[in-house]
Amino acid sequence: MSLYARYVFPFINEWLSVGQRVDKQRRLALADARGQVLELGFGTGLNFKHYPFSVTHVTAIDCERMRPRQVEQRIDSAPVPITTMYRDASHGLLFPDESFDTVVTTWTLCSIHEVIPTLTEIKRVLRQNGSYLFLEHGPSDDPRIARRQALLRPVVELIGAGCQVN
């Protein structure tokens, strides 16, 4: 990733991703998490405080070290144990089949160019009765908004470190 993606984008993302409304969305998305959890694209760890006590451990993966001191503080105050790994998971997950009870992505898939292989890997590492919990965005059903998303996509992709808004 670029210097922008590593140093500037995390501050913009934090500014856009905090507040009561966003925290409520995170809590709702993570409410059914349980057991061993894999979180892909954890960024600066904004989800960490929202994991329920039904989670025994979170393995959090990101391709970039964003705000490492902030991440460590969020790990220390999380209600569950968390281990972080820094690697590009888009080329496959280094875990055996059926390793996790839950896999989580929040506003992550928009920046992955090859989504189908990623979803295939998520399915592979999930246990048979596991859950994939996600909080993502995509193209609007409203044609006017969808046109604006398409028009703004290049700008959002640049500012959002690869985010494809639609």
Phi and psi restraints in degrees (value plus and minus 20) as a CYANA .aco file:
   2 SER   PHI     -99.1   -59.1
   2 SER   PSI     148.7   188.7
   3 LEU   PHI     -80.5   -40.5
   3 LEU   PSI     -57.2   -17.2
   4 TYR   PHI     -79.2   -39.2
   4 TYR   PSI     -69.3   -29.3
   5 ALA   PHI     -83.4   -43.4
   5 ALA   PSI     -52.2   -12.2
   6 ARG   PHI    -102.7   -62.7
   6 ARG   PSI     -58.8   -18.8
   7 TYR   PHI    -131.2   -91.2
   7 TYR   PSI     -56.5   -16.5
   8 VAL   PHI    -111.4   -71.4
   8 VAL   PSI     -69.8   -29.8
   9 PHE   PHI     -73.4   -33.4
   9 PHE   PSI     -61.8   -21.8
  10 PRO   PHI     -77.0   -37.0
  10 PRO   PSI     -54.7   -14.7
  11 PHE   PHI     -90.6   -50.6
  11 PHE   PSI     -61.5   -21.5
  12 ILE   PHI     -84.4   -44.4
  12 ILE   PSI     -65.1   -25.1
  13 ASN   PHI     -80.6   -40.6
  13 ASN   PSI     -63.2   -23.2
  14 GLU   PHI     -81.0   -41.0
  14 GLU   PSI     -63.8   -23.8
  15 TRP   PHI     -81.5   -41.5
  15 TRP   PSI     -59.0   -19.0
  16 LEU   PHI    -103.2   -63.2
  16 LEU   PSI     -38.0     2.0
  17 SER   PHI    -131.5   -91.5
  17 SER   PSI      -1.5    38.5
  18 VAL   PHI    -140.8  -100.8
  18 VAL   PSI     143.1   183.1
  19 GLY   PHI     102.9   142.9
  19 GLY   PSI     146.5   186.5
  20 GLN   PHI     -81.9   -41.9
  20 GLN   PSI     -61.5   -21.5
  21 ARG   PHI     -83.8   -43.8
  21 ARG   PSI     -65.0   -25.0
  22 VAL   PHI     -89.7   -49.7
  22 VAL   PSI     -60.9   -20.9
  23 ASP   PHI     -79.4   -39.4
  23 ASP   PSI     -60.6   -20.6
  24 LYS   PHI     -82.0   -42.0
  24 LYS   PSI     -63.3   -23.3
  25 GLN   PHI     -81.4   -41.4
  25 GLN   PSI     -62.2   -22.2
  26 ARG   PHI     -83.4   -43.4
  26 ARG   PSI     -66.8   -26.8
  27 ARG   PHI     -78.4   -38.4
  27 ARG   PSI     -65.3   -25.3
  28 LEU   PHI     -83.2   -43.2
  28 LEU   PSI     -63.2   -23.2
  29 ALA   PHI     -85.0   -45.0
  29 ALA   PSI     -54.2   -14.2
  30 LEU   PHI    -116.0   -76.0
  30 LEU   PSI     -23.1    16.9
  31 ALA   PHI     -76.8   -36.8
  31 ALA   PSI     -53.7   -13.7
  32 ASP   PHI    -114.9   -74.9
  32 ASP   PSI     -13.1    26.9
  33 ALA   PHI     -84.8   -44.8
  33 ALA   PSI     122.9   162.9
  34 ARG   PHI    -173.9  -133.9
  34 ARG   PSI     139.4   179.4
  35 GLY   PHI      42.3    82.3
  35 GLY   PSI    -160.3  -120.3
  36 GLN   PHI    -100.2   -60.2
  36 GLN   PSI     104.0   144.0
  37 VAL   PHI    -136.9   -96.9
  37 VAL   PSI     119.0   159.0
  38 LEU   PHI    -132.6   -92.6
  38 LEU   PSI     101.6   141.6
  39 GLU   PHI    -130.0   -90.0
  39 GLU   PSI     103.2   143.2
  40 LEU   PHI    -120.1   -80.1
  40 LEU   PSI     109.3   149.3
  41 GLY   PHI      53.8    93.8
  41 GLY   PSI      35.6    75.6
  42 PHE   PHI     -97.0   -57.0
  42 PHE   PSI     -32.5     7.5
  43 GLY   PHI      39.7    79.7
  43 GLY   PSI    -134.7   -94.7
  44 THR   PHI    -124.5   -84.5
  44 THR   PSI      -6.7    33.3
  45 GLY   PHI      61.9   101.9
  45 GLY   PSI       6.5    46.5
  46 LEU   PHI     -84.9   -44.9
  46 LEU   PSI     -42.8    -2.8
  47 ASN   PHI     -98.6   -58.6
  47 ASN   PSI     -44.2    -4.2
  48 PHE   PHI     -71.9   -31.9
  48 PHE   PSI     -62.3   -22.3
  49 LYS   PHI     -93.0   -53.0
  49 LYS   PSI     -31.0     9.0
  50 HIS   PHI    -118.0   -78.0
  50 HIS   PSI     -20.5    19.5
  51 TYR   PHI     -91.9   -51.9
  51 TYR   PSI     114.2   154.2
  52 PRO   PHI     -96.7   -56.7
  52 PRO   PSI     145.3   185.3
  53 PHE   PHI     -89.3   -49.3
  53 PHE   PSI     -29.1    10.9
  54 SER   PHI     -92.1   -52.1
  54 SER   PSI     -28.2    11.8
  55 VAL   PHI    -108.8   -68.8
  55 VAL   PSI     111.1   151.1
  56 THR   PHI    -114.3   -74.3
  56 THR   PSI     -48.6    -8.6
  57 HIS   PHI    -185.2  -145.2
  57 HIS   PSI     123.8   163.8
  58 VAL   PHI    -137.0   -97.0
  58 VAL   PSI     106.8   146.8
  59 THR   PHI    -122.7   -82.7
  59 THR   PSI      94.2   134.2
  60 ALA   PHI    -130.2   -90.2
  60 ALA   PSI     107.1   147.1
  61 ILE   PHI    -138.8   -98.8
  61 ILE   PSI     117.2   157.2
  62 ASP   PHI    -165.4  -125.4
  62 ASP   PSI     134.4   174.4
  63 CYS   PHI    -105.4   -65.4
  63 CYS   PSI     -27.7    12.3
  64 GLU   PHI    -158.0  -118.0
  64 GLU   PSI     123.3   163.3
  65 ARG   PHI    -106.9   -66.9
  65 ARG   PSI      81.8   121.8
  66 MET   PHI    -128.2   -88.2
  66 MET   PSI     103.9   143.9
  67 ARG   PHI      27.8    67.8
  67 ARG   PSI      43.5    83.5
  68 PRO   PHI     -78.1   -38.1
  68 PRO   PSI     -56.3   -16.3
  69 ARG   PHI     -85.7   -45.7
  69 ARG   PSI     -60.4   -20.4
  70 GLN   PHI     -82.8   -42.8
  70 GLN   PSI     -62.7   -22.7
  71 VAL   PHI     -81.3   -41.3
  71 VAL   PSI     -65.7   -25.7
  72 GLU   PHI     -81.2   -41.2
  72 GLU   PSI     -61.2   -21.2
  73 GLN   PHI     -82.7   -42.7
  73 GLN   PSI     -60.0   -20.0
  74 ARG   PHI     -89.9   -49.9
  74 ARG   PSI     -54.8   -14.8
  75 ILE   PHI     -85.5   -45.5
  75 ILE   PSI     -65.2   -25.2
  76 ASP   PHI     -81.2   -41.2
  76 ASP   PSI     -52.4   -12.4
  77 SER   PHI    -118.0   -78.0
  77 SER   PSI     -17.9    22.1
  78 ALA   PHI     -90.6   -50.6
  78 ALA   PSI     129.1   169.1
  79 PRO   PHI     -96.8   -56.8
  79 PRO   PSI     -27.9    12.1
  80 VAL   PHI    -154.2  -114.2
  80 VAL   PSI     138.1   178.1
  81 PRO   PHI     -88.5   -48.5
  81 PRO   PSI     119.2   159.2
  82 ILE   PHI    -153.8  -113.8
  82 ILE   PSI     114.1   154.1
  83 THR   PHI    -138.5   -98.5
  83 THR   PSI     112.7   152.7
  84 THR   PHI    -125.1   -85.1
  84 THR   PSI     128.3   168.3
  85 MET   PHI    -154.5  -114.5
  85 MET   PSI     121.0   161.0
  86 TYR   PHI    -135.6   -95.6
  86 TYR   PSI      86.9   126.9
  87 ARG   PHI    -184.0  -144.0
  87 ARG   PSI     139.9   179.9
  88 ASP   PHI    -102.5   -62.5
  88 ASP   PSI      84.8   124.8
  89 ALA   PHI     -99.9   -59.9
  89 ALA   PSI     -25.0    15.0
  90 SER   PHI     -89.5   -49.5
  90 SER   PSI     -34.5     5.5
  91 HIS   PHI    -118.8   -78.8
  91 HIS   PSI      -4.5    35.5
  92 GLY   PHI      98.3   138.3
  92 GLY   PSI     132.7   172.7
  93 LEU   PHI    -122.9   -82.9
  93 LEU   PSI     111.3   151.3
  94 LEU   PHI    -107.2   -67.2
  94 LEU   PSI      33.1    73.1
  95 PHE   PHI    -150.7  -110.7
  95 PHE   PSI     130.1   170.1
  96 PRO   PHI     -85.1   -45.1
  96 PRO   PSI     141.2   181.2
  97 ASP   PHI     -74.7   -34.7
  97 ASP   PSI     125.5   165.5
  98 GLU   PHI      33.6    73.6
  98 GLU   PSI      28.8    68.8
  99 SER   PHI    -109.6   -69.6
  99 SER   PSI     -41.6    -1.6
 100 PHE   PHI    -147.4  -107.4
 100 PHE   PSI     126.5   166.5
 101 ASP   PHI    -101.4   -61.4
 101 ASP   PSI     -49.7    -9.7
 102 THR   PHI    -162.8  -122.8
 102 THR   PSI     119.6   159.6
 103 VAL   PHI    -141.1  -101.1
 103 VAL   PSI     118.1   158.1
 104 VAL   PHI    -146.1  -106.1
 104 VAL   PSI     115.3   155.3
 105 THR   PHI    -154.0  -114.0
 105 THR   PSI     114.9   154.9
 106 THR   PHI    -150.1  -110.1
 106 THR   PSI      97.6   137.6
 107 TRP   PHI      28.5    68.5
 107 TRP   PSI      31.2    71.2
 108 THR   PHI    -139.4   -99.4
 108 THR   PSI     -64.8   -24.8
 109 LEU   PHI     -80.6   -40.6
 109 LEU   PSI     -44.6    -4.6
 110 CYS   PHI     -84.0   -44.0
 110 CYS   PSI     -42.6    -2.6
 111 SER   PHI    -122.6   -82.6
 111 SER   PSI     -14.8    25.2
 112 ILE   PHI    -120.6   -80.6
 112 ILE   PSI      99.3   139.3
 113 HIS   PHI     -95.6   -55.6
 113 HIS   PSI     -50.6   -10.6
 114 GLU   PHI    -129.9   -89.9
 114 GLU   PSI      61.3   101.3
 115 VAL   PHI     -91.4   -51.4
 115 VAL   PSI     -59.7   -19.7
 116 ILE   PHI     -79.7   -39.7
 116 ILE   PSI     -68.0   -28.0
 117 PRO   PHI     -81.2   -41.2
 117 PRO   PSI     -54.5   -14.5
 118 THR   PHI     -85.5   -45.5
 118 THR   PSI     -66.0   -26.0
 119 LEU   PHI     -84.4   -44.4
 119 LEU   PSI     -55.1   -15.1
 120 THR   PHI     -83.9   -43.9
 120 THR   PSI     -61.2   -21.2
 121 GLU   PHI     -86.9   -46.9
 121 GLU   PSI     -59.2   -19.2
 122 ILE   PHI     -79.4   -39.4
 122 ILE   PSI     -66.6   -26.6
 123 LYS   PHI     -81.1   -41.1
 123 LYS   PSI     -59.4   -19.4
 124 ARG   PHI     -84.7   -44.7
 124 ARG   PSI     -62.0   -22.0
 125 VAL   PHI    -104.6   -64.6
 125 VAL   PSI     -29.7    10.3
 126 LEU   PHI     -99.4   -59.4
 126 LEU   PSI     118.4   158.4
 127 ARG   PHI     -86.1   -46.1
 127 ARG   PSI     142.9   182.9
 128 GLN   PHI     -71.9   -31.9
 128 GLN   PSI     -62.5   -22.5
 129 ASN   PHI    -122.9   -82.9
 129 ASN   PSI       4.7    44.7
 130 GLY   PHI     -95.8   -55.8
 130 GLY   PSI     151.3   191.3
 131 SER   PHI    -146.4  -106.4
 131 SER   PSI     117.9   157.9
 132 TYR   PHI    -124.1   -84.1
 132 TYR   PSI      93.5   133.5
 133 LEU   PHI    -126.1   -86.1
 133 LEU   PSI     110.1   150.1
 134 PHE   PHI    -161.6  -121.6
 134 PHE   PSI     132.0   172.0
 135 LEU   PHI    -155.3  -115.3
 135 LEU   PSI      82.2   122.2
 136 GLU   PHI    -154.8  -114.8
 136 GLU   PSI     152.5   192.5
 137 HIS   PHI    -146.1  -106.1
 137 HIS   PSI     144.4   184.4
 138 GLY   PHI    -182.3  -142.3
 138 GLY   PSI    -185.6  -145.6
 139 PRO   PHI     -87.3   -47.3
 139 PRO   PSI     122.5   162.5
 140 SER   PHI     -93.8   -53.8
 140 SER   PSI     130.9   170.9
 141 ASP   PHI     -95.6   -55.6
 141 ASP   PSI     -41.7    -1.7
 142 ASP   PHI     -99.5   -59.5
 142 ASP   PSI      96.1   136.1
 143 PRO   PHI     -76.6   -36.6
 143 PRO   PSI     -54.6   -14.6
 144 ARG   PHI     -86.2   -46.2
 144 ARG   PSI     -64.8   -24.8
 145 ILE   PHI     -87.8   -47.8
 145 ILE   PSI     -59.7   -19.7
 146 ALA   PHI     -80.4   -40.4
 146 ALA   PSI     -58.9   -18.9
 147 ARG   PHI     -84.6   -44.6
 147 ARG   PSI     -62.4   -22.4
 148 ARG   PHI     -83.5   -43.5
 148 ARG   PSI     -60.9   -20.9
 149 GLN   PHI     -79.6   -39.6
 149 GLN   PSI     -65.2   -25.2
 150 ALA   PHI     -83.6   -43.6
 150 ALA   PSI     -60.8   -20.8
 151 LEU   PHI     -85.6   -45.6
 151 LEU   PSI     -61.4   -21.4
 152 LEU   PHI    -105.5   -65.5
 152 LEU   PSI     -28.7    11.3
 153 ARG   PHI     -70.6   -30.6
 153 ARG   PSI     -68.2   -28.2
 154 PRO   PHI     -80.0   -40.0
 154 PRO   PSI     -58.4   -18.4
 155 VAL   PHI     -90.0   -50.0
 155 VAL   PSI     -66.0   -26.0
 156 VAL   PHI     -83.0   -43.0
 156 VAL   PSI     -59.5   -19.5
 157 GLU   PHI     -82.9   -42.9
 157 GLU   PSI     -57.9   -17.9
 158 LEU   PHI     -90.0   -50.0
 158 LEU   PSI     -71.0   -31.0
 159 ILE   PHI     -89.7   -49.7
 159 ILE   PSI     -56.8   -16.8
 160 GLY   PHI    -109.7   -69.7
 160 GLY   PSI      -1.2    38.8
 161 ALA   PHI      32.2    72.2
 161 ALA   PSI      26.5    66.5
 162 GLY   PHI      84.6   124.6
 162 GLY   PSI     -24.1    15.9
 163 CYS   PHI     -82.3   -42.3
 163 CYS   PSI     104.3   144.3
 164 GLN   PHI    -121.5   -81.5
 164 GLN   PSI      78.0   118.0
 165 VAL   PHI     -79.7   -39.7
 165 VAL   PSI     -44.0    -4.0
